[in-house]
């Protein structure tokens, strides 16, 4: 499986990395975003949305838990599970239906519901380092590996 690592100097670089990552997304993709508070997960998502052509405001779904963004081929659901205290909240919220072959799900703080979430196609890790951020993109499925290979040759 492919694994990409990139140094990100600032917010603009994080946005650009998200924009580039948007080329890997296909309907049905599930992406987990890992990183400490303030690492840049929502900034990376903002870059993904810009790469997909979205020009509106992108806010963190910390309080709403999920923000939907509608595109021609799919709906992208941006989840933030930071405030989850119990995996039963996942079932009670009815989020399972969002994870399907037609839509894209980006999940911040997936470890808060790790036993009930489906398997991720991609895992993104953003670490705060002395000179900015370190981004790691890991393809976790054969389909994700294939998407990365196709996007990198286009």
C-alpha positions, -999 to +999 in steps of 0.1 A: +000+000+000+011+035-007+022+058+020+031+095+013+048+118+038+050+156+033+063+185+054+038+214+056+054+247+064+021+266+071-016+268+067-013+275+030+007+243+025-019+224+045-047+237+022-026+228-009-020+193+004-058+189+010-064+202-025-040+176-040-055+148-019-090+156-033-078+139-065-077+105-047-114+107-036-141+086-052-177+079-042-176+054-013-143+066+001-139+068+039-110+089+052-099+091+089-081+122+100-058+119+130-039+146+149-039+167+181-061+197+186-049+225+163-029+201+141-047+212+109-073+185+103-101+209+094-077+231+074-068+199+054-105+192+049-110+228+037-083+222+011-101+189+000-133+208-005-116+236-024-100+209-046-134+196-053-147+230-064-164+241-032-161+278-026-183+284+005-174+286+041-160+255+057-165+252+095-155+225+119-185+203+128-173+201+164-208+210+177-230+197+148-210+165+146-214+164+108-214+189+079-226+178+045-213+192+012-232+183-020-213+177-053-225+164-086-213+128-080-216+125-042-222+141-009-191+146+012-198+143+049-173+159+073-175+144+108-159+156+140-162+131+167-141+150+193-170+154+217-181+118+215-179+101+249-195+068+241-197+047+209-234+043+215-238+079+205-228+068+170-257+045+167-281+069+183-271+097+159-279+074+129-246+080+112-242+045+098-264+054+068-239+081+057-213+054+050-223+040+017-210+033-019-223+067-031-209+093-007-175+103+008-170+105+046-141+124+062-139+116+100-119+136+125-112+119+158-122+084+145-107+068+176-138+080+195-159+055+176-133+030+164-153-001+171-184+010+152-169+028+122-163+010+089-128+005+077-111+035+063-098+037+027-073+064+037-058+073+071-044+109+073-021+118+102-010+154+108+016+160+135+027+193+149+065+196+145+090+224+152+088+238+116+051+234+109+034+201+103+042+166+091+015+150+069+012+113+064-013+098+039-018+060+041-038+040+016-055+013+038-073-006+010-065-018-025-091+006-039-074+035-021-040+024-034-054+023-069-069+058-066-035+071-055-018+054-084-043+067-110-042+103-096-004+104-095-002+094-132-029+118-145 
